[in-house]
């Protein structure tokens, strides 16, 4: 499926999944882990979880959702309120 006009895919369609995973791992490591000092491993795990699950996965365009971010997809599918 081709993304809507003016939008690009989050990652290359022709790039093998293993290569995309390695790139994502490197990005996470360089942008988050190497720029901070974490007092404990648990603090580092929380920060990585926050970065991946709360920020990245909710904002990233998903091909299965018609190249929408999950939040936008859910808002689009939300039932309209019933007028009283």
N, C-alpha and C positions, 0 to 999 in steps of 0.2 A: 504494500500500500504506500502510496506517495503522500508525503506530508502536505498540508494545505499551502497555498501560495504564500510566500513571504516567511515561511518557517522551514527550519532544517531539522534533520533527524538528530537525536541526542548522540548517536554514535554511527559510524559508517555501516551501511547495510552489507557491504562486501567484506567487512573485517570479521575474521573468525571469533566466536565467543571467547575462546581462551585468551586471545590477544586483548579483547575489550576488558576482560576481567583483570588481566595484568596491568593495563593502563589505569583502571579504576583503583586498584590496590596502590599503585605508585602515586596517583594523585592524592589519595587519602593520606598516605604516609608523608608526602612532601608538604601538603597544605595544612595538615592538622598535627600529626605526631611529632614531626621534626621541628616545628615552630614553638612548641610549648614544653614545659617541664611539668610532668604530672607527679604529685607527691606519692600516689599509690597507683597500682595497676587498675584498681576499681575506678578511680577517677578517669584514667585514660579510656577504659571501656565505656564509661558513661558518655564521654565526649565523642567517641567514635560512633556509638549508637545514635546519639543526638544528631550528629552530622549526616549519617547515612539514612536512618529511618525517618527522622522528623523533618529534615530539611531536603536532602537530595531526592529521596523516593517520592516525596509529596509534590515536588516542583518539576521533576524530570518528565519529559513527554514520553508517553507509553504508546507504542504502536497498537497494542491490543485495545486501547481506549480511543482510537482514532486520532492519535497524536495530540492528546490532551493531557494535562497534568491531572493526577487523581482528584485533587480538590475541585478543579474546574469540571471534571466529568461528573462528580457527585452532585455539584450544584446544578448542573444541567439536567440531571435525572431526578432531582428532588421533586416530590409532589407539590403541586401548587396548594396554598392554603385554601380551605373551604370558607367562603364568606358566610357569616352568620345571619 
